[in-house]
């Protein structure tokens, strides 16, 4: 049986199978070939999910991180507003992501830790890649890019979660790992629906 010291590596290995930067949506964004209309759709579809993150931090007792996430939600709204996004999810997959995250964040500390880690562990490198793409190709204002600027070097939350994993019982860690897998899968599914729905519409 893997020991507590191996737990962050277990989650990182799981997350690597769902590397968001390898998704064609983010690859096209980084290359500047993603239509701005797709960015607009993404900004609106993802807004409700971004709004759930503070709940996860509340559940694990980190109210200062929860407060930060509410501030970050405002930053996301500036990104969305400049693109003209609707601030609601109409796609089934993005609604599934929001619902799954909300339910896991409410279930208990192990589930909240795993679900948060699925998101927070990828935030720095996905934000850096998206910020680089916005800077090079999309001509957006500094206010609209601030969400990604803030998160490009934001590693503290994921580091805190890694420390907490050691204190979980084996059964609690299993619950955290399952929650991490659910959110990883749901994030990929949300990107799939946004990306491939556009392709089908233009076929």
LOZAKOL-278872 format. One record per residue (C-alpha): chain; x, y, z; residue number from 1; residue in three letters. Coordinates in steps of 0.1 Angstrom, whole numbers. Each point is the difference from the previous one (the first is absolute). Layout:
<recs>
REC   unit    east   north      up   pos   code
REC      A       X       Y       Z   NUM    ALA
...
</recs>
This chain:
<recs>
REC   unit    east   north      up   pos   code
REC      A       0       0       0     1    UNK
REC      A      13      34      -9     2    UNK
REC      A       9      22      30     3    UNK
REC      A     -11      35       7     4    UNK
REC      A      32      14     -15     5    UNK
REC      A     -10     -14     -34     6    UNK
REC      A     -35      16       0     7    UNK
REC      A       8      32     -19     8    UNK
REC      A      18     -20     -26     9    UNK
REC      A     -30     -23      -4    10    UNK
REC      A     -23      30      -7    11    UNK
REC      A      26      16     -23    12    UNK
REC      A       2     -32     -20    13    UNK
REC      A     -38      -1      -3    14    UNK
REC      A      -2      37     -10    15    UNK
REC      A      28      -5     -26    16    UNK
REC      A     -25     -23     -19    17    UNK
REC      A     -23      30      -3    18    UNK
REC      A      25      28      -8    19    UNK
REC      A     -21      29     -11    20    UNK
REC      A      28      16     -19    21    UNK
REC      A       0     -30     -23    22    UNK
REC      A     -36       5      -9    23    UNK
REC      A      -5      14     -35    24    UNK
REC      A     -21      29      13    25    UNK
REC      A      30      13      21    26    UNK
REC      A      25      -9     -27    27    UNK
REC      A     -19      20     -25    28    UNK
REC      A      -3      29      25    29    UNK
REC      A      38      -1       6    30    UNK
REC      A       6       0     -38    31    UNK
REC      A     -25      29      -6    32    UNK
REC      A     -22     -21     -23    33    UNK
REC      A     -29      -3      23    34    UNK
REC      A     -28      22     -12    35    UNK
REC      A      -9      28      24    36    UNK
REC      A     -36     -12       0    37    UNK
REC      A      13     -32      17    38    UNK
REC      A      17      20      26    39    UNK
REC      A     -33      19       5    40    UNK
REC      A     -19     -33       5    41    UNK
REC      A      27     -14      23    42    UNK
REC      A       0      32      22    43    UNK
REC      A     -38      -3       5    44    UNK
REC      A      -2     -38       3    45    UNK
REC      A      28      -2      26    46    UNK
REC      A     -12      29      22    47    UNK
REC      A     -24     -21      22    48    UNK
REC      A      28     -25       6    49    UNK
REC      A      24      27      10    50    UNK
REC      A     -27      12      24    51    UNK
REC      A       1     -34      18    52    UNK
REC      A      37       1      11    53    UNK
REC      A      -5      21      31    54    UNK
REC      A     -25     -26      13    55    UNK
REC      A      28     -26      -1    56    UNK
REC      A      23      22      20    57    UNK
REC      A     -27       7      26    58    UNK
REC      A      -5     -38       4    59    UNK
REC      A      36      -6       8    60    UNK
REC      A       0      30      25    61    UNK
REC      A      22      24     -20    62    UNK
REC      A     -22      31       0    63    UNK
REC      A      28      23     -12    64    UNK
REC      A       4     -21     -32    65    UNK
REC      A     -38       0      -4    66    UNK
REC      A       1      38       2    67    UNK
REC      A      27       1     -26    68    UNK
REC      A     -20     -22     -23    69    UNK
REC      A     -29      23       2    70    UNK
REC      A      23      28     -10    71    UNK
REC      A      13     -21     -29    72    UNK
REC      A     -36      -6     -10    73    UNK
REC      A      -3      37      -6    74    UNK
REC      A      32      -1     -21    75    UNK
REC      A     -15     -28     -21    76    UNK
REC      A     -31      22      -5    77    UNK
REC      A      22      27     -15    78    UNK
REC      A      14     -26     -25    79    UNK
REC      A     -35     -12      -8    80    UNK
REC      A     -14      35      -3    81    UNK
REC      A      26      12     -25    82    UNK
REC      A      -7     -30     -22    83    UNK
REC      A     -38       4       4    84    UNK
REC      A      -5     -34      17    85    UNK
REC      A     -34      -7      16    86    UNK
REC      A      11     -11      35    87    UNK
REC      A     -21     -32      -1    88    UNK
REC      A       6     -36     -11    89    UNK
REC      A     -23     -13     -27    90    UNK
REC      A      21     -30     -10    91    UNK
REC      A      -8     -32      17    92    UNK
REC      A      37      -8       7    93    UNK
REC      A       8      33      16    94    UNK
REC      A     -31      -2      22    95    UNK
REC      A      11     -35       9    96    UNK
REC      A      34      14      11    97    UNK
REC      A     -17      27      21    98    UNK
REC      A     -23     -25      16    99    UNK
REC      A      26     -26       7   100    UNK
REC      A      24      26      15   101    UNK
REC      A     -28      15      22   102    UNK
REC      A     -11     -34      13   103    UNK
REC      A      36     -11       7   104    UNK
REC      A       8      32      18   105    UNK
REC      A     -31      -5      22   106    UNK
REC      A       6     -37       8   107    UNK
REC      A      30       3      24   108    UNK
REC      A      36      10       4   109    UNK
REC      A      16     -30     -19   110    UNK
REC      A     -23       6     -30   111    UNK
REC      A       6      37       1   112    UNK
REC      A      38      -5       1   113    UNK
REC      A       0     -23     -29   114    UNK
REC      A     -23      21     -21   115    UNK
REC      A      19      32       8   116    UNK
REC      A      33     -17      -9   117    UNK
REC      A     -13     -10     -34   118    UNK
REC      A      -5      37      -7   119    UNK
REC      A      28      17      20   120    UNK
REC      A      28     -23     -11   121    UNK
REC      A      -5       9     -36   122    UNK
REC      A      -8      37       4   123    UNK
REC      A      36      15      -2   124    UNK
REC      A      11     -17     -32   125    UNK
REC      A     -34       3     -17   126    UNK
REC      A      -3      37      10   127    UNK
REC      A      35       7     -13   128    UNK
REC      A      -7     -16     -34   129    UNK
REC      A     -33      18      -3   130    UNK
REC      A      15      33      10   131    UNK
REC      A      28      -4     -26   132    UNK
REC      A     -26      -7     -26   133    UNK
REC      A     -21      30      10   134    UNK
REC      A      31      23      -1   135    UNK
REC      A      12     -12     -34   136    UNK
REC      A     -32      -4     -19   137    UNK
REC      A     -32      14      15   138    UNK
REC      A       6      36       8   139    UNK
REC      A     -19       1      33   140    UNK
REC      A       2      26      27   141    UNK
REC      A      21      -4      31   142    UNK
REC      A     -31      -2      22   143    UNK
REC      A     -13     -29     -22   144    UNK
REC      A      32     -19       4   145    UNK
REC      A       5       5      37   146    UNK
REC      A     -16     -33      10   147    UNK
REC      A      27     -18     -18   148    UNK
REC      A      28      23      11   149    UNK
REC      A     -10      -7      37   150    UNK
REC      A      -1     -38      -5   151    UNK
REC      A      31      -4     -22   152    UNK
REC      A      23      -2      30   153    UNK
REC      A     -26     -10      26   154    UNK
REC      A      13     -32      15   155    UNK
REC      A      -8       4      37   156    UNK
REC      A     -34     -15       0   157    UNK
REC      A      11     -33     -17   158    UNK
REC      A      30      -1      24   159    UNK
REC      A     -24       3      30   160    UNK
REC      A     -22     -28     -13   161    UNK
REC      A      30     -23      -4   162    UNK
REC      A       9       5      36   163    UNK
REC      A     -36      -9      11   164    UNK
REC      A       0     -33     -18   165    UNK
REC      A      24     -15      25   166    UNK
REC      A     -25       4      28   167    UNK
REC      A     -28     -20     -18   168    UNK
REC      A      -7     -35       9   169    UNK
REC      A       3     -26     -28   170    UNK
REC      A     -37       0      -6   171    UNK
REC      A      -2      38       0   172    UNK
REC      A      29       2     -24   173    UNK
REC      A     -19     -24     -23   174    UNK
REC      A     -29      24       1   175    UNK
REC      A      22      29      -8   176    UNK
REC      A      16     -18     -29   177    UNK
REC      A     -34      -9     -14   178    UNK
REC      A     -12      36       3   179    UNK
REC      A      32      11     -18   180    UNK
REC      A      -7     -24     -29   181    UNK
REC      A     -36      11      -3   182    UNK
REC      A       9      37      -3   183    UNK
REC      A      29      -7     -24   184    UNK
REC      A     -24     -20     -22   185    UNK
REC      A     -27      27       2   186    UNK
REC      A      25      28     -10   187    UNK
REC      A      11     -19     -31   188    UNK
REC      A     -36      -8      -8   189    UNK
REC      A     -10      37       2   190    UNK
REC      A      29      10     -23   191    UNK
REC      A     -10     -28     -24   192    UNK
REC      A     -36      12      -3   193    UNK
REC      A      11      37      -6   194    UNK
REC      A      27     -10     -25   195    UNK
REC      A     -17     -27     -20   196    UNK
REC      A     -35      17      -1   197    UNK
REC      A      17      28     -19   198    UNK
REC      A      16     -24     -24   199    UNK
REC      A     -34     -17      -6   200    UNK
REC      A     -17      33      -5   201    UNK
REC      A      26      10     -27   202    UNK
REC      A       2     -34     -17   203    UNK
</recs>
